Amino acid sequence: MNTKIYKRVLFLTDNLLAAAQQKNQKRFDGFYLELKQLCEDNEKSDKDHPVQWETLADFTDDLDLAVTIYQQALVKAEAINSKDFRSSIGFSIAALKVELGDEAGAIEHLEQAKISCNKIADKELKAEIHDLLEKLKAS
């Protein structure tokens, strides 16, 4: 990933978190729009990367829209064959699908995330994927 863009995403993330903690919706909305613009400006360029889209989805309040943005991020993660991003994004989509009442969709994304996470180092994410998948299959 382009270092300059990564630093910009990190800067925007820090500011989005601070605005959310301060309950300052106007500041939050401004930083959110800046992050959205960054994603759109880099889309279909060599600077496009799943981290910016995943971050945008993380800060999207509309659950359906967040799923759509995560799906965009997932396509980009698949394009660069990133098991880490495929795992984390798949888990995020699944968690939102559970909130939206789509357990079948959640299971589908978790099963894909489980395959992707076999070769990643993040044991906590692996456990979360496994536990949620088992919980949904048991119900």
C-alpha positions in Angstrom: 0.0 0.0 0.0 1.1 3.5 -0.8 2.6 4.9 2.5 1.2 8.4 2.0 -2.3 7.0 1.6 -1.9 4.7 4.6 -0.8 7.6 6.7 -3.8 9.7 5.5 -6.2 6.8 6.3 -4.6 6.5 9.8 -4.9 10.3 10.3 -8.6 10.2 9.3 -9.3 7.2 11.5 -7.8 8.9 14.5 -9.9 12.0 13.8 -13.1 10.0 13.2 -12.6 8.2 16.5 -11.9 11.5 18.4 -15.0 13.1 16.8 -17.1 10.1 17.8 -15.8 10.2 21.3 -16.6 13.9 21.6 -20.0 13.2 20.0 -19.1 15.9 17.5 -21.2 14.8 14.5 -20.2 17.8 12.3 -16.5 17.0 12.6 -17.2 13.3 12.2 -19.2 13.9 9.0 -16.4 16.1 7.6 -13.7 13.5 8.2 -16.0 10.7 6.9 -16.5 12.7 3.7 -12.8 13.2 3.4 -12.2 9.4 3.7 -14.9 8.7 1.2 -13.4 11.1 -1.2 -10.0 9.5 -0.8 -11.5 6.1 -1.6 -13.3 7.4 -4.6 -10.2 9.3 -5.9 -8.0 6.2 -5.6 -10.6 3.7 -7.0 -9.3 1.8 -10.0 -5.8 3.2 -9.7 -2.6 1.7 -8.4 -3.3 3.5 -5.1 -6.6 1.6 -4.5 -6.3 -0.7 -1.5 -8.8 -2.6 0.6 -7.7 -0.9 3.9 -9.2 2.5 2.9 -12.5 0.8 1.9 -12.6 -1.3 5.0 -12.0 1.7 7.1 -14.8 3.6 5.4 -17.2 0.7 6.0 -16.1 0.6 9.7 -17.3 4.2 10.2 -20.6 3.8 8.2 -23.7 3.9 10.4 -26.1 2.6 7.8 -25.7 -1.2 8.1 -26.8 -2.0 4.5 -24.4 0.6 3.1 -21.6 -0.7 5.3 -22.1 -4.2 3.9 -22.0 -2.8 0.4 -18.7 -0.9 1.1 -17.2 -4.0 2.8 -18.1 -6.0 -0.3 -16.2 -3.5 -2.4 -13.3 -3.9 0.0 -13.5 -7.7 -0.3 -13.2 -7.5 -4.1 -10.1 -5.4 -3.7 -8.7 -7.8 -1.1 -9.3 -10.7 -3.5 -7.6 -8.8 -6.3 -4.4 -8.5 -4.3 -4.8 -12.0 -2.8 -4.7 -10.7 0.8 -5.8 -13.4 3.2 -5.6 -11.0 6.1 -8.0 -8.5 4.5 -10.3 -11.2 3.1 -10.6 -12.7 6.7 -11.2 -9.4 8.5 -13.6 -8.1 5.9 -15.5 -11.4 5.6 -15.9 -11.4 9.4 -17.1 -7.8 9.4 -19.7 -8.6 6.7 -20.9 -11.6 8.6 -21.3 -9.7 11.8 -23.4 -7.1 10.1 -25.4 -9.7 8.3 -26.2 -11.2 11.8 -27.4 -7.8 12.9 -29.5 -7.5 9.8 -31.1 -10.9 10.4 -29.4 -12.7 7.5 -27.8 -15.7 9.2 -27.4 -17.7 6.0 -25.5 -14.8 4.5 -23.4 -14.5 7.6 -22.6 -18.2 7.5 -21.6 -18.0 3.9 -19.2 -15.1 4.6 -17.8 -16.8 7.7 -17.1 -20.0 5.8 -15.1 -18.0 3.2 -13.3 -16.1 6.0 -12.4 -19.3 7.7 -10.8 -20.6 4.5 -8.9 -17.3 4.1 -7.7 -17.2 7.7 -5.9 -20.5 7.7 -2.6 -18.9 6.8 -2.9 -15.6 8.8 -1.1 -14.8 12.1 -4.0 -13.2 13.9 -5.2 -15.9 16.2 -7.8 -13.7 17.8 -9.5 -13.1 14.5 -9.3 -16.8 13.7 -11.1 -17.6 17.0 -13.8 -15.0 16.4 -14.5 -16.4 12.9 -14.6 -19.9 14.3 -16.8 -19.1 17.3 -19.3 -17.0 15.4 -19.6 -19.7 12.7 -20.1 -22.4 15.3 -22.7 -20.3 17.1 -24.7 -19.7 13.9 -24.5 -23.3 12.7 -25.7 -24.5 16.1 -28.8 -22.2 16.1 
